[in-house]
């Protein structure tokens, strides 16, 4: 089936999800199948890698923690809604937005959702993946807003009105947050305050996430 999930590397292994409802682990040497794990829905997001474990959420509404060695499922955490975003992991916590209009903070040690944030004014899904830095999680929503939330409490630290839906996952570099919008504008925000530093209009919608290397920002658009 189709593969929308980006691949992630763990040593000599490459992992990705598929719309055939499997998480795959292949050898980077010859492409042979090492293991695959069945889910109960599409796996749209990219698996996160940490401590010999893969963390992946999917359209079945679960976050699965999977052993990299043999593909056994260590934990299966119910999220309450299907997920199109990739999971962000920091220390013993995971963060992900859902199509139930929520951003979740998940304690991986206790395998429990500790907090849920939902905008009281604008209930729209979160499709973009989250970024983490300076004790905050930053995520854009289809409500045309970007949020910075406290890592452990889920409280709002700042918001930014982007004027168009944000499906582009933010990238944090130093004290700046970069992302694109459906209106084709690239933004740089201050990580601490959420204030706009600059913007650049491309003229075509941006759905993909930015990449950063050698002090350059690289981003593709739908044109």
N, C-alpha and C positions, 0 to 999 in steps of 0.2 A: 504494500500500500504506500501512499505518499509519505514523504518525510519532510516535515517542516522544522522539527527540532534541529538546532545546531549540534554539532558533535563536541564532546569534551574529552580531554586526554587524561589518563591516569597511568603513567609509566608507559608500558608497551601495550596498553589497552585503549580503545576508543569506544565511547558510549554515546548513544543517541536513542531517541524515542521515535515511534512510527505510528501512523494511523491504522496499522493492523493491530494496535493495542498491545504492542510488546516494547520493552526496553531491551536494547541489544548491546552486547559487549563483544567486540571483535579484536583480533590481534592486529596491531599496527604493522607487524612484519609481513604477513601474507594475507590479511583480510579474513582469515578463518574465524568461524563462530566459536567463541569461548563459552558463552551462555546467553540465554534470553529469558526475560521474566514477563509473564502475562499480567496485564492490567485488565480493568473492566471498562475501559474507554480509551479514546484517542490519547496519545502522549504528544502534546504539541510543544511543550517547553523543553529547554536544554537541561539535562541532569547536572546538579552541582556535585562536586567531588570534595570530600573532607575525611580525614582519618580513616582511610581504607573503606569508605562508605560512599555510596551514591545516594543523593536525595532527589526525588523526582515526583512532581505532582501532575495530575492529568484530568481528563474530562470525566473521570469516574468520581471525582470529589475526594480523593485520598492523597496524602503525602506518604510515599513509601521510602523507607531507609533500607538500602540494599547492600549486601556484602560484595565488595569489588572482586574478591577472590573466586567465589563460586555462584554469585547471583541469588543467594538465599535472602528472603525478606526478613529483616530484623524487626522492623516496626511498620505498622500501617495505621496512620493517624487520620481520622475523619475530619474533613475541613468544612463540610456543609454546603459545598457548591463546586461546580466544575471550574477548572483552572486552565487558562491558556498561557499564563506567564511561566517563566523559569523561576526556580526557587533560589533565593539569595541566602547564604549561610555565613554567619559570623559567630565564632567560638561555639557555644552550645545552643545557639538559637538559629531559627530559620524564619524567613519572611517572604510572603507571597500575597499578591492581590488575586481576587476571585471575581467571577461573573455574578456573584451575589452582592456586588457593590462594596466589598469589604477588603481591607488589608489585615492580614493575620500575623501575629507574633507567636511563634511556636517554640516551646522549650523542648529541645531534642532529648535531654536526659530523662524527663518525665513523660515524653511523648504526648504532650498535651498542648492545646491552644490556650495561651495565657491571656492574650488580649485580641480584640477585634475592633478595628476602626471603620466607621461608616460615616460619610458626610451627612449631617442632619438636613442640609439644604438641597444637595445635588446627588441623589442616589443613581450613580452610573457605574458600569463595570470597570474593572481594572484589567487591562490587557498587557500593558507594559510590565517588564520586570523591575524589581527594586534595586537600588544601589545603596551601599552602606559606608559611612565614614563619620568620624567625630561623634560617636554615640547617637547617630540618627540614621533613619532609613528614609530614602527619598524615592518617591514613586509618582508617575504621572497617570492620570485617569482619562476615561472617555467623557468625563464631565468638564473637560477643557482646563483642568486644574493640575498643578504639581504640589505635592504635599511633602513636608519634612516632619516625621514623627519620631518621638522618643523611642529608643530601641526597646526598653523594658516595660514601658507603660502604655505606649500607643497614643500618647497625648500629642496634639498638634503643636509644633514649634513654629512653623510658618507655612503659608500657602502662597502660590503664585498663579494668577489668572493668565493662561497662555492664549486664550482667544480661539482655540481650536483643539480638537481631541488630540490626546497625547498617547499614541501607541508606540512611539519610539522610546526604548528604555534609556533612562539617564545614565551618564557616565560621570564619575567624580574624579577630578584631577586637582590635587592640592586643595585650594579653597573655592573651586568653581564646579558648578554642575552644568553639564551640556546635554541637550536633547533637541529633537526636532518635532514638528507638529504636522497635522493633516493639512494645514494651510501653507506648508512649505517654508516655514521659518525655523532657523536654527537659533537657539537661545543659549546664552551663558548667564548663569545666576550665581550670586554669592552664596556659598554653602551655609554660612552662619546666619545670614539674615533673610535669604530669599530674594534680595534686591537684584534687579536686572543689571548686568554688567554690559552686555551688548547683544544685538540680534542681527541676523543676516537672512534676507529673503531670497529663496532659491527659485520661487515661481512654480514649484511642483511639490505635491504632497510627499512627506517623509514618514515612512513607516518603520524603517530599519533603525537599529541603534548605531551610535557613532563609535568609531574606533580611534584610538589615540596612540601615536608613536612619534618619537623624536620631535616633540613639541608641535606636532601637526594633528589636526582634526580631520578625519576622513568620514564622509557620510554619503550614502547613495539616496536618490529620490526616485519617484515613480516615472520621471521622464527619461 
